[in-house]
């Protein structure tokens, strides 16, 4: 074979080898993608109201149906399920409103877990004053702070509504002690996801209004975060602000999850449409999420 042809065939052989190698590598990469082991929906700030203004009943049903259709294995609510905090002495109305919320959720057949929001409070229970306003929530949804584990992922629900003398929101020393004990039971390798209503970290007011407002973040953020960072905390899910906001502080993500009701069932809030988070955890315990606009069309009020 002439030298010119030999070089030509050698070059072609090298190219063929490279293409084959690239093809193999691509397949290997594709097959190496870690599988999703857990999918759940995080829905916050639904704000059902006693008169069903804005037809929030059907809005919640649609959000739940969309969550199920997207593979959610369970539902985690971020607070402000129902607007009961301003109902005065109408205890029966408040009780019925929370019961309605639970009934709508149970229609999905999916397990559900609930975070308390400031509007979920009600200050009477069984005809007596309830100073903190937590007892009616506990009747319908369970403890205001708790934990559970799904497929090796530990979930912690916190109550952000313990007040200080200045009226600010807090997790509080007693809950922090519980949190430390709970985290110690799962150890430092287990991935942790936290739900809280009033954010630990948010830039909503500095960015939108140019000011800081104490009532829109908990006062003891540093104490809670310092504790969480001693463990394998992957994600803090937050509500309250009705915007979709993502903040990474070093290796910890704080995601404010918009609102199922957006602008209290009146349309988008700023640029955040009615929606919820779809959160996935893969077999390597990497956590990812997307904001799902579930296609709600606002009903015009007469």
C-alpha positions in Angstrom: 0.0 0.0 0.0 1.3 3.4 -0.9 2.3 5.7 2.0 -0.4 8.2 1.1 -3.1 5.6 1.2 -1.7 4.1 4.4 -1.9 7.5 6.1 -5.4 8.0 4.8 -6.7 4.7 6.2 -4.9 5.2 9.5 -6.7 8.6 9.9 -10.0 7.1 9.0 -9.4 4.3 11.5 -8.6 6.8 14.2 -11.8 8.7 13.4 -13.9 5.6 13.5 -12.4 4.7 16.9 -13.0 8.1 18.3 -16.7 8.1 17.1 -17.2 4.6 18.6 -15.6 5.8 21.8 -17.7 8.9 22.0 -20.8 6.9 21.3 -20.0 4.5 24.1 -19.2 7.3 26.5 -22.5 9.0 25.7 -24.4 5.8 26.4 -22.5 5.3 29.6 -23.3 8.8 30.7 -26.9 8.4 29.9 -27.2 5.1 31.8 -25.3 6.6 34.7 -27.9 9.2 35.4 -29.1 8.5 39.0 -32.7 7.5 39.2 -35.3 9.5 41.1 -36.2 7.7 44.3 -38.7 10.2 45.8 -41.1 12.9 44.4 -43.3 15.1 46.5 -45.3 18.4 46.1 -44.7 21.4 48.3 -47.9 23.6 48.4 -48.0 26.7 50.4 -50.3 29.7 51.0 -53.5 28.2 49.7 -55.6 30.7 51.7 -59.0 29.0 51.6 -61.6 31.5 53.0 -65.0 31.1 54.6 -67.0 32.4 51.6 -64.8 30.6 49.0 -64.0 33.9 47.4 -62.1 33.4 44.2 -63.3 29.8 44.2 -60.2 28.6 46.0 -61.9 25.2 46.5 -61.6 24.4 42.8 -58.2 26.0 42.6 -56.8 23.7 45.3 -58.4 20.7 43.7 -56.7 21.6 40.4 -53.3 22.1 42.1 -53.6 18.7 43.9 -54.7 17.0 40.7 -51.7 18.4 38.9 -49.3 17.4 41.7 -50.6 13.8 41.5 -50.3 13.8 37.7 -46.7 14.8 38.0 -45.9 11.8 40.2 -46.1 13.3 43.7 -46.0 10.5 46.3 -47.1 12.7 49.1 -48.0 16.3 49.8 -46.2 18.7 52.1 -48.1 22.0 52.9 -46.1 25.1 53.8 -48.8 26.9 55.9 -51.6 29.5 55.5 -53.9 26.7 54.5 -57.0 28.6 55.6 -57.7 32.2 56.7 -59.0 31.7 60.2 -56.9 34.1 62.3 -59.3 37.0 61.7 -62.6 35.2 62.3 -63.1 36.6 65.8 -65.5 34.6 67.9 -66.8 32.5 65.0 -65.2 29.3 66.3 -67.6 27.0 64.4 -66.8 28.8 61.1 -63.0 28.5 61.7 -63.4 24.8 62.6 -65.5 24.1 59.5 -63.0 25.9 57.3 -60.1 23.8 58.4 -62.2 20.7 58.1 -63.0 21.7 54.5 -59.3 22.0 53.7 -58.5 18.6 55.0 -61.5 17.1 53.2 -60.3 18.5 49.8 -56.8 17.2 50.4 -58.0 13.7 51.4 -59.8 13.5 48.0 -56.4 12.9 46.4 -55.7 9.7 48.4 -52.1 10.9 48.9 -50.5 11.2 52.4 -50.3 14.8 53.5 -48.2 16.7 56.1 -48.9 20.2 57.3 -46.9 23.3 58.4 -48.7 26.0 60.4 -48.9 29.5 59.0 -49.8 32.7 60.7 -53.2 32.8 59.1 -53.9 29.2 60.3 -54.0 30.3 63.9 -57.3 30.7 65.7 -57.5 32.1 69.2 -60.3 30.1 70.7 -60.6 26.4 71.2 -63.7 24.6 72.7 -65.1 28.0 73.8 -61.9 29.1 75.6 -59.1 31.6 74.8 -56.1 30.0 73.1 -53.3 32.5 73.5 -51.0 31.1 70.8 -53.8 30.0 68.5 -52.3 26.6 67.8 -54.8 24.2 69.2 -57.4 24.2 66.4 -54.6 23.6 63.9 -53.5 20.7 66.0 -57.0 19.3 66.0 -57.2 19.1 62.2 -53.5 18.7 61.1 -51.5 17.3 63.9 -48.5 18.7 65.9 -47.2 22.2 64.9 -43.7 20.8 64.8 -42.8 17.2 63.9 -40.7 15.0 61.7 -41.0 11.9 59.5 -38.9 9.9 57.1 -39.5 8.8 53.6 -37.2 6.5 51.6 -34.2 7.5 53.7 -34.9 11.3 53.6 -35.8 12.9 56.9 -38.4 15.7 56.8 -38.7 18.3 59.6 -41.7 20.6 60.0 -41.1 23.6 62.1 -43.4 26.1 63.8 -42.2 29.6 63.0 -44.9 31.4 65.0 -43.6 31.5 68.6 -43.7 35.2 69.6 -41.3 37.3 71.5 -42.2 40.4 73.5 -41.5 42.6 70.5 -44.0 40.5 68.5 -41.4 39.0 66.2 -41.8 35.4 64.9 -39.4 32.7 66.3 -38.8 29.0 66.4 -38.0 29.5 70.1 -35.7 27.7 72.6 -38.0 24.8 73.3 -38.4 23.9 69.7 -34.7 24.3 69.1 -34.0 21.7 71.8 -36.5 19.4 70.2 -34.9 19.9 66.8 -31.4 19.1 68.1 -32.7 15.9 69.7 -34.6 14.9 66.5 -31.5 15.5 64.3 -29.4 13.5 66.7 -31.6 10.5 66.2 -31.1 10.5 62.4 -27.3 11.3 62.5 -25.2 13.4 60.2 -25.4 11.3 57.1 -29.2 11.2 56.5 -30.4 13.9 54.1 -32.7 16.4 55.7 -35.4 18.7 54.2 -37.1 21.3 56.3 -40.4 23.1 56.0 -41.2 26.3 57.7 -43.8 29.0 57.0 -42.2 32.3 57.9 -38.9 32.2 56.1 -35.5 31.8 57.7 -34.0 33.7 54.8 -35.7 35.9 52.3 -34.8 39.1 50.3 -38.4 39.8 49.3 -38.8 43.2 51.1 -35.2 44.5 50.5 -35.6 43.8 46.8 -39.2 44.7 46.2 -39.7 47.6 48.7 -36.1 48.5 49.6 -36.5 47.8 53.4 -36.2 45.1 55.9 -39.3 43.9 57.9 -38.8 41.9 61.0 -42.1 40.1 60.7 -41.2 38.5 57.4 -38.3 36.4 58.7 -38.0 34.5 61.9 -35.9 36.4 64.5 -33.8 33.4 65.5 -32.6 32.4 62.0 -29.0 32.1 63.0 -29.6 29.7 65.8 -31.8 27.4 63.6 -29.4 27.5 60.7 -26.3 27.0 62.8 -28.0 23.8 64.1 -29.1 22.6 60.7 -25.7 23.0 59.2 -24.2 20.5 61.7 -26.2 17.9 59.9 -26.9 16.9 56.3 -29.5 19.5 55.6 -30.2 19.8 51.9 -33.1 22.2 51.5 -35.2 24.6 53.5 -38.7 25.1 52.1 -40.5 28.3 53.0 -43.9 30.1 52.5 -45.4 33.4 53.6 -44.1 35.7 50.8 -46.2 34.4 47.9 -43.1 34.7 45.6 -40.9 32.1 44.1 -37.4 32.8 45.5 -34.2 30.8 45.6 -31.3 31.7 47.8 -28.1 29.6 48.2 -26.2 30.4 51.3 -23.0 28.4 51.1 -24.1 24.8 50.6 -27.7 25.2 51.8 -30.7 26.2 49.7 -33.6 28.3 51.0 -36.5 28.2 48.6 -39.7 30.3 49.0 -42.3 28.3 47.2 -44.7 30.9 45.8 -48.4 30.4 46.6 -51.1 28.1 45.4 -53.4 31.1 45.7 -50.8 33.6 44.2 -52.4 37.0 44.9 -55.0 35.5 47.2 -57.0 34.0 44.2 -56.9 37.3 42.3 -54.1 36.4 39.8 -50.3 36.5 39.8 -48.5 38.1 42.7 -45.8 40.3 41.2 -44.5 37.8 38.6 -45.3 34.6 40.5 -48.2 32.7 39.1 -50.4 30.3 41.1 -48.3 27.3 41.6 -46.4 24.9 43.8 -43.0 23.2 44.0 -42.4 19.7 42.6 -39.4 18.3 44.5 -37.3 15.3 43.6 -34.6 13.4 45.4 -32.4 11.0 43.4 -30.7 7.8 44.5 -27.6 9.8 45.4 -29.7 12.1 47.6 -29.3 15.1 45.2 -32.4 17.3 45.6 -33.9 19.3 42.7 -37.1 21.2 42.3 -39.2 23.1 39.8 -42.0 25.6 40.2 -45.2 24.2 38.6 -47.8 26.7 37.3 -50.9 24.5 37.4 -52.9 26.5 34.9 -55.4 28.2 37.2 -57.6 30.8 35.5 -58.9 33.5 37.9 -62.6 33.7 38.1 -63.8 37.3 37.7 -65.9 38.5 40.6 -69.2 40.1 39.8 
